[in-house]
């Protein structure tokens, strides 16, 4: 894997917000990958934490790195969730799900006291939507769900991998919806999740508390939450 300097810088910077005794949510994707590697180094140096993973891929990497993982029945609360994004704007609104883990990622984000998002500078945008919006749908009668998304102007495309229908870790399909520019993310989020068969969509609107942006020269900058901090259950 060729090192992306911006992603590596952002991912490693985020690991610095982890404190001893925390329960940490491990995100999924090419930038969160560097965070997990850095957390592994810190754990081997004596950092005492527990972690939960947002995908089978991240869980496997965490185990390889020696990061202690716990079952969700042992989780009282998640102190910090560190994850990537396919797009992010200055209001800390995100599109996630390019890796197909959006449902699990949103469950972890909602349960976390803080969500730190790591991206390279190319993923910081003025308006969400150029990246196709992933929508996770049940496999049962998915064609009917597809038609309803067509009817509301979502322009869905069934995600494929290796000439097969892509399956999420939850055994669902992904419909990538093409908008080019999303004008009202909150309204769209509600509209999509109101369609029967939709399990979740990739708009993350009030979860991120900090955005770390890595540049090609290895520098990083941060944007913090523009409104009051989120609360978890």
For each residue, the residues with C-beta under 8 A, 3 or more apart:
1:
2:
3: 8
4: 7 8 30 31 120
5: 8 9 214 215 216 217 218
6: 9 10 120 121 122 213 214 215 216 218
7: 4 10 11 30 31 33 34 118 119 120 214
8: 3 4 5 11 12 34 214 218
9: 5 6 12 13 214 215 218 219 220
10: 6 7 13 14 31 34 118 119 120 212 213 214 220
11: 7 8 14 15 31 32 33 34 35 37 38 118 214
12: 8 9 15 16 34 35 38
13: 9 10 16 118 212 214 220
14: 10 11 17 35 82 116 118 212
15: 11 12 18 35 38 39 42 82
16: 12 13
17: 14 80 82 114 116 210
18: 15 22 24 39 42 47 49 80 82
19: 22 79
20: 47 48 49
21: 48 49
22: 18 19 49 50 79 80
23: 49 50 51 52 70 75 76 77 78 79
24: 18 39 49 50 51 52 78 79 80 81 82
25: 51 52 53 54 78 80 81 82 83 108 109 111 112 115
26: 32 35 36 39 51 52 53 54 58 59 62 67 82
27: 32 35 54 58 81 82 83 84 105 108 118
28: 32 53 54 55 57 58 83 84 99 101 104 105
29: 32 33 83 84 98 99
30: 4 7 33 84
31: 4 7 10 11 34 35 84 118 119 120 214
32: 11 26 27 28 29 35 36 58 82 83 84 118
33: 7 11 29 30 36 37 61
34: 7 8 10 11 12 31 37 38 118
35: 11 12 14 15 26 27 31 32 38 39 82 118
36: 26 32 33 39 40 58 61 62 65 67
37: 11 33 34 40 41 61 65
38: 11 12 15 34 35 41 42
39: 15 18 24 26 35 36 42 43 47 49 51 62 65 67
40: 36 37 43 44 62 64 65 66 67
41: 37 38 44 45 65
42: 15 18 38 39 45 46 47
43: 39 40 46 47 49 65 66 67 68
44: 40 41 66
45: 41 42
46: 42 43
47: 18 20 39 42 43
48: 20 21
49: 18 20 21 22 23 24 39 43 67 68
50: 22 23 24 68 69 70 74
51: 23 24 25 26 39 62 67 68 69 70
52: 23 24 25 26 69 70 72 75 78 108
53: 25 26 28 56 58 59 62 69
54: 25 26 27 28 58 83 101 104 105 108
55: 28 58 59 99 100 101 104 105 169
56: 53 59 60 169
57: 28 60 61 99 101
58: 26 27 28 32 36 53 54 55 61 62 101
59: 26 53 55 56 62 63 69
60: 56 57 63 64
61: 33 36 37 57 58 64 65
62: 26 36 39 40 51 53 58 59 65 67 69
63: 59 60 66 67 69
64: 40 60 61
65: 36 37 39 40 41 43 61 62
66: 40 43 44 63
67: 26 36 39 40 43 49 51 62 63
68: 43 49 50 51
69: 50 51 52 53 59 62 63
70: 23 50 51 52 74 75
71: 74 75
72: 52 75
73:
74: 50 70 71
75: 23 52 70 71 72 78 111
76: 23
77: 23 111 113 232 233
78: 23 24 25 52 75 81 108 111 112 113 232
79: 19 22 23 24 112 113 114
80: 17 18 22 24 25 112 113 114 115 116
81: 24 25 27 78 108 109 111 112 114 115 116
82: 14 15 17 18 24 25 26 27 32 35 115 116 117 118
83: 25 27 28 29 32 54 96 105 108 109 115 116 117 118
84: 27 28 29 30 31 32 96 117 118 119
85: 88 94 95 96 117 119 123 204 208
86: 94 95 96 97 98 123 131 202
87: 94 95 123 125 128 129 130 131
88: 85 92 93 94 95 117 119 123 124 125 208 211
89: 92 93 124 125 126 127 128
90: 124 126 223 226
91: 226
92: 88 89 117 208 209 211 223 225 226
93: 88 89 128 185 203 204 205 208
94: 85 86 87 88 117 128 202 203 204 205 207 208
95: 85 86 87 88 128 129 131 133 134 202 203 204
96: 83 84 85 86 102 105 106 134 202 204
97: 86 100 101 102 105 133 134 136 174 201 202
98: 29 86 131 134
99: 28 29 55 57
100: 55 97 134 136 159 166 168 169 174
101: 28 54 55 57 58 97 104 105 168 169
102: 96 97 105 106 134 136 200 201 202
103: 106 107 136 168 170 172 199 200
104: 28 54 55 101 107 108 169 170
105: 27 28 54 55 83 96 97 101 102 108 109 204
106: 96 102 103 109 110 200 204 207
107: 103 104 110 111
108: 25 27 52 54 78 81 83 104 105 111 112
109: 25 81 83 105 106 112 115 204 207 208
110: 106 107 207 232 233
111: 25 75 77 78 81 107 108 232 233
112: 25 78 79 80 81 108 109 115 207 232
113: 77 78 79 80 230 231 232
114: 17 79 80 81 209 210 229 230
115: 25 80 81 82 83 109 112 207 208 209 210 230
116: 14 17 80 81 82 83 208 209 210 211 212
117: 82 83 84 85 88 92 94 208 210 211 212
118: 7 10 11 13 14 27 31 32 34 35 82 83 84 212 214
119: 7 10 31 84 85 88 123 124 211 212 213 214
120: 4 6 7 10 31 123 213 214 215 216
121: 6 124 213 214 215 216
122: 6
123: 85 86 87 88 119 120
124: 88 89 90 119 121 211 213
125: 87 88 89 128 130
126: 89 90
127: 89 130 181 182
128: 87 89 93 94 95 125 131 181 182 185 203
129: 87 95 133 179 180 181 182
130: 87 125 127 180 181
131: 86 87 95 98 128
132: 157 176 177 178 179
133: 95 97 129 154 176 177 178 179 182 188 201 202 203
134: 95 96 97 98 100 102 159 174 175 176 177 201 202
135: 149 154 156 174 175 176 177 192 198 200 201 202
136: 97 100 102 103 168 170 172 173 174 198 199 200 201
137: 142 145 146 172 173 174 175 197 198 199
138: 141 142 145 172 173 197 199
139: 142 171 172 173
140: 197
141: 138 144 145 197
142: 137 138 139 145 146 158 173 175 197
143: 146 147
144: 141 147 148 197
145: 137 138 141 142 148 149 175 195 196 197 198
146: 137 142 143 149 150 156 158 175
147: 143 144 150 151
148: 144 145 151 152 195 196 197
149: 135 145 146 152 154 156 175 177 192 195 198
150: 146 147 153 154 155 156
151: 147 148
152: 148 149 191 192 195
153: 150
154: 133 135 149 150 175 177 178 179 192
155: 150 177 178 179
156: 135 146 149 150 175 176 177 178
157: 132 175 176 177 178
158: 142 146 165 173 174 175
159: 100 134 165 166 173 174 175 176
160: 163 164 165 166
161: 164 165 166
162:
163: 160
164: 160 161
165: 158 159 160 161 173
166: 100 159 160 161 173 174
167: 171 172 173
168: 100 101 103 136 171 172 173 174
169: 55 56 100 101 104
170: 103 104 136 199
171: 139 167 168
172: 103 136 137 138 139 167 168 199
173: 136 137 138 139 142 158 159 165 166 167 168
174: 97 100 134 135 136 137 158 159 166 168
175: 134 135 137 142 145 146 149 154 156 157 158 159
176: 132 133 134 135 156 157 159
177: 132 133 134 135 149 154 155 156 157 192 201
178: 132 133 154 155 156 157
179: 129 132 133 154 155 182 188
180: 129 130
181: 127 128 129 130
182: 127 128 129 133 179 185 188 203
183:
184: 187 188
185: 93 128 182 188 189 203 205
186: 189 190 205
187: 184 190 191
188: 133 179 182 184 185 191 192 203
189: 185 186 192 193 201 203 205
190: 186 187 193 194
191: 152 187 188 194 195
192: 135 149 152 154 177 188 189 195 198 201 203
193: 189 190 198 200 201
194: 190 191 198
195: 145 148 149 152 191 192 198
196: 145 148
197: 137 138 140 141 142 144 145 148
198: 135 136 137 145 149 192 193 194 195 201
199: 103 136 137 138 170 172
200: 102 103 106 135 136 193
201: 97 102 133 134 135 136 177 189 192 193 198
202: 86 94 95 96 97 102 133 134 135
203: 93 94 95 128 133 182 185 188 189 192
204: 85 93 94 95 96 105 106 109 207 208
205: 93 94 185 186 189
206: 230
207: 94 106 109 110 112 115 204 230
208: 85 88 92 93 94 109 115 116 117 204 211 225
209: 92 114 115 116 224 225 229 230
210: 17 114 115 116 117 222 223 224 225
211: 88 92 116 117 119 124 208 222 223 224
212: 10 13 14 116 117 118 119 220 221 222
213: 6 10 119 120 121 124 220 221 222 223
214: 5 6 7 8 9 10 11 13 31 118 119 120 121 218 219 220
215: 5 6 9 120 121 218 219 220 221
216: 5 6 120 121
217: 5
218: 5 6 8 9 214 215
219: 9 214 215
220: 9 10 13 212 213 214 215
221: 212 213 215
222: 210 211 212 213
223: 90 92 210 211 213
224: 209 210 211
225: 92 208 209 210 228 229 230
226: 90 91 92
227:
228: 225
229: 114 209 225
230: 113 114 115 206 207 209 225
231: 113
232: 77 78 110 111 112 113
233: 77 110 111
